[in-house]
Amino acid sequence: MAIFDRFSLVGRVALVTGSGRGLGLQMAKALAEAGAHVVLSGRSGDMLEQAVAFITGEGGKASAAAFDVADLDAGREAIARLHADHGRLDILINNVGARDRRPFAAFSDADILNLIQTDLLSAIALSRKAADIMKAQGHGRLISVTSIIGNMARSGDAIYPVAKQGLTGLVRSLAVEYGPFGVTSNAIAPGMFATETNAEISANPDMNAFMRQRVPLQRWGRPGEIAGAALFLASDAGSFVNGHVLTVDGGMSIQM
């Protein structure tokens, strides 16, 4: 097989959570361009329909499944419907990640549980359901989007790193448990990307000066620059990569 053929996803079905915009949409777009049918998910049906129209307008295959990943039953039901509709599920990208920047003492127990449920427990529930399908197929790709914060910590941002470090543990556990069945599990750890969510701070001159000093490439990541990592891990080109966290941050996490 030619090397470029190994990136083909023709005939495969993918679910990408939080894919109505931002990094999720860019990853979904990349999978669709490689030939996959991509199911986009998020809470906003209108936003998802716009995202589907964007991908199909460029010749890709896509559909929408609106649900809140924090509702674990809704997520499992969505995967069951997807499997019933398409007869398979080859790729799951757990992309949703809520952020709540507060000091440790400012969180109530309920606040902590809400963030952990959205950022970690949802990925556990979706991955477990997807892994059952992939195990039966003898093939699958489980991909979770963690963060460079998954290996670091910052004052005033207490619980998010807990969830992301837990996600890294999940990725490695799945890699060991499901690897014998042809199912790989990996993660992507993004750095600072100029997405819609970060539009305000990415336009701030002081923040841009910080990025020039802190990131070796001296700039924000462009949303489309996440796409190659997702396609590599989802395709046969990454078939022997298992239990790995692929950092995509312009070198931010290695510079002192």
N, C-alpha and C positions, 0 to 999 in steps of 0.2 A: 504493500500500500504506500503510495506517495505521501510524503510528509504533510502536504496541504490537505490531502483527503482525510487525514486523521482528525482534522478539525471539523469535519462535516457532522451535522446533527440531523441530517435528513431522516425522517421517520420517527424521531424521538419527540417526547412530550415533556414539557417543563412547567413547573409552578414556581413563580417568583413572588414572594410576599413584599408588600410595600413598594409596588412597581408602577404606581400611578404617575410618578415623577422622580426626579433626582437619580441617584445611583441605581436604584431598582429598575427604573425605566431603561437606563442605559445598558444594564446587564441583560434585561429582557430583549431589547433591540438586537444586541449582539447574538444571542441564541437564535432569534428568529432569522437573522441574516445568514446564519450557518445552517438553516433548514428546519429547525425545530418548530413545533406548534407550541407557543408559549401562552400559558394561562396567567394573566395578570391579576393580582389580588390587592385589596386595600379596603378601606372603610367607605370611601366615596365612590358611588356608582358612576356619577357624572365624570369624575376625573379618570376613572378606569376606561370608560367608553372613549374619551378623548385619546387616551394612551393607545387603546386598541386601534383606533382610526389612524393614529400616527404610524404604527407599525405596519398595518395592512396597506396603508397608502404607499408604503415603500416596498410592497411586494411580499411582506412577511405574513405568517399565519399566527393569529392571536385571538384570544377570547378573554372574557372577564369573569371573575368569581369574587363578588363583594362579600367580605366578612371581616370581623375584628379578630385578629390573632389572639387577643387577650381572652376571648371566649373560646376556651379549649375545645368544647364540644362542637362549636361552629366550624373550627378549623378541621377537625377530624371528618366532619360531615362533608366539607368542601372537597377533601381529598377523595372520599368515597364516591362523590358525584363525578369528579374528574375521571376517576378510574372507570366508572361505569360508562361514561361518555366516550372515552378514548381507548379503553382496554389496556392501558399501560400508564406508567409514570416513570420516567427515566431520570429526571433531574429535579431536585428541590433546592431552591435558594432561599434560606431564611434570612431575609434582608431587614425586616422591621426592627427598629431600635429606638425606643423612646428615651429622651434625655431629661433629667431633672437635676439641675446643678444647684445643690445646697449642701451646707455642712452636715456632718453626721448627726449632730444633736438636733437639727431642724426637722428631721424626718420622723413622722409618726410610724407606728407599726403598719398601719394601713397603706401609707405612702410607699413604704419599702416593699410590701407584698405586691402592690400594683405595678411597680417598676420591674420587679423580678418576674412577675407573671407575663408581662409584655415582652421583656427582653430575653428571658431564659426559658421559662416554663412553656411558652408557646412553641419555641424551637424544639423542645423535648417532645411535646405532644405531636407536632407535625412530622418530625423526623421519625418517631416511632411508627406512626401510621404509614408514612412513605416507605420506610425500610421494610415493612412486611410485604408490600407490593414488590419492591425491588429484589428482595431475597427470593421470592417465588419466580421472578423473571431471570434471576442469575446475573443481573446487571443493574447498576444504578450509580448516581452521583448525588451525594448529600453535601451541600455547601452552605456554610453559615457565615454571615458577615459580622465579624466581631469589631475590633478597633485596636489602634495602637495603645489605647488606654487598657486593653486587656493584658498588657505587660507592665503597666506603669500605674501611678496614682498621682492625684493632684488635690491639694487642699481645697475644700469647698465644693468638691464633686465626689461625694462619698460612695454612693450606692451603684452608680453606673459601672465603675470598674469591677465591682463585685459580680454583677450580672455578666459582664463581658469575659471576665476570667473564668466564670462558670461555664460560659459558652465554649471556651477553648477546651475545657475539660470534657464537655459533651462531645465535641468533635473528635477528640482522641479516643474516647470510650467507644464511640460508634465505629471508628476506623478499625479497632481491634475486634469488636464483636461481629461486624458485618463484612469485613474484608474477605473471609473465607468463602463468602457467597457472591463475590464479584461486585460488591458495593463499596465504593470508596467514600471517605468522609474527610473533608478539608475545610479550611476557613480562609477568608480574605479579611485582612486587617487594614482598613483605609486610614489614611491620615486626614489632613484638612483639605476638603474639596469645596469648590465654589458652587454649591448647589443652591436651589431656590431657598432652602431652609437657612442657608448661611449668607443669603444675599446682602443683608444689612451689614454684617461684620466684614464680609469680603470687600465691601465698598469703603470701609473705614481706612483712611490713610495711616493711622497709627497701627492698625492691625496688619496692614500690608507691609509696613516697615518691620514689624515683628516677624512676619513670614520670611522676608528677605534675609533676616538675621538668623532665624531658627531652622529654616529648611535649606539643605545644600543646593537644591534647584532654584531657590530664592523666589518661589511663587506658590500660589494655590494649585491644587490639582484641578484639572478640568474634568467634569463628570464623565465624559466619554473615555477617559483614561483608565477607568475601572473595568472596561469591557473586555480587554484582552485577558485579564486574570480570570474572569468568570468563564470565558469561552475555553481557555486552556484546561481549567479544572473540570469543566463539564464534558469535555470531549475525550476521544480516545488518545489525543496527544498527551493527556495527563493521566493515562491509565495506571501508571505505577507510582503515582503520587498519592499517599494515603496518610492521614493524621498530621498534615502539614498546615501551618498558618502562613499564608503568603502575604507579606506586608507590602502595601502600595501607598507610600507616603512621601516620596521624593527624598528619602533619606532622613526625615525628621527624627525618627526614633533612635538613630545611631549617632547623632551629633551631640556632643556634650556642650 
